[in-house]
Amino acid sequence: MKWRLGLALVVAWLLVGCGPATEEPVVADGSAVADGSVAVGDPVIDTWPVGPELVCTPDRQCPALIATARTGFDRRDPGHPAVIRVVLHREGTTVNAKGEHILVTRSGSCCVVARFELADGSVAAIGVGFPGVSTLPIAFDQGP
């Protein structure tokens, strides 16, 4: 009989100590979170966090990156609205609901993000880059 009382006290203590779960999953794009604060991260488009605009210099091979991004976008999203503009961006950062940066690790470098402005006013994004020791750019459908 005493062990039941002891068990009941332990269970009650655990329930009171833990409290109810209050955190909700949040897209880290500046959306409001459960406690009313705002998670501050770069905007996420098609799973790619979009950072600052990339300054194109001759060593970055921007024309090749843009051409590869357009080919990859056409393959991934056939029949999309006409592309009005393509802008290359650094890959952005993402944060969790507490505003803490989410660490993304890779073997080697990866991508910049090609952001497409489309004729219907929507936007889309795809990753593109020279991963590892590649000398040809490669498009990546999904972000980290």
N, C-alpha and C positions, 0 to 999 in steps of 0.2 A: 504494500500500500504506500509506503514511504517513497519507493522508487518511482511510482506514478506521479506523486506530487513533485519530486525532484525533476522528472522528465518534463512535466508541465511547466515548471519554472524556467528550465533551460530553453524550451521552445518559446515561451513568452518573452524571455530576455533577448533571444535572437531576433524575433519579429520586431520588437521595439527598437533594438539597436540598428537593424538594417533599414527600417522604414520602407515606405512604398517606393517603387521605382518611378522616377519622375522624368528621366531623360528620354527624349524622342529622337529618332534619327533625323538628321538635317542635311540637306544638300548644302555644301560649303560654297555658296555663291552670294553670300550677303543676306540670306533669308533669315527671318526672325526665328529664334529657337524657343524652346519651352519656357525658359525663365524670362522671356521678353528681350534679352540681349540680342545682338546681331553677330553672327559668325562672319568674320572679315577674311575673305580669301578672294582669289581671282575668279572671275566668272568662268563657268564651266559650260562648254558647248560641245555636244556630241561626245561626251566623256573626256574632253580635253580641257584642262585648265589653261585659260588664255591670259598670258602675261603681257608685259609692255610690247609695243610695236618694235620689231627688229629693224635696226638700221642696216640697210644693205650696202655692203662694200664688195669690191671685186673678189676678195678671197672667200666670201660666203656663198658664191654661186647661186644667188637668188633667182635668176631666170630658170635655171635647171630645177631648183626646188619648187618653184611655182608650177612649171610644166608637169612635174611628177605629181604634185598635189592635185592638179586639175584632172589628170588621168586617173588617179586613185579615187577622187571624188566621183567622177563619172561612173567608175566601175562599182563603187559602193552604193551610190544613190542614183541609179539610172532613171531618167525622166525627171530629174530635178528642175526647178525653174532656172531660167538663164542666169549665168553668173555675171554680175555687174562689176564686181571688184574683188580682188584677192589681196589680202594683206598678210604678211608673215609676222608672227609674234614669237617671243620667247615662250617656252612652256612655263605656265604659271605655277603658283603654289596652291595647295588646298589645305584647309583647316577642318578640324572636327568641331562639334557643337560647342566645345569649351574655348574655341579660338586657338587651339594648339596646332602647330604645323604637323601635317601628316608626312612622314618620311617616305620618299619613293627611292628605291635603290634599283640600279641596273648594272649590268656588266657592260661597261663602255658608255659612250655618249649615245644620244638617241635623236632627239627631235626638236624641231621648231613646230609651231602650230600655224597652219594656213587657215585663215578665217575668210570664209566666202560670204559676200553680201549678194543676196539673190534678188531677182526681179520682183518677187512678190513681197519683198520687205523682210523676209526671214534671213537668218544667218545659219551657217553650218561650219564645221571645222574638221580638219583631218591632220594627223601628224605627218611630218616629212623630214627626212634627214639622211645622214650618212652613218649608219650604225656600225660600230666596231671599226674595221679597216676597209669598209666598202668605199669604192671610188665612184659608185653610181648612187644617186639618191633613191630612196625607197619610201613609199607611202605606207602609213599605218592607220588602219581604220579606227581602232579603239585606243583611248588614252589609258593612263596608268590606273 
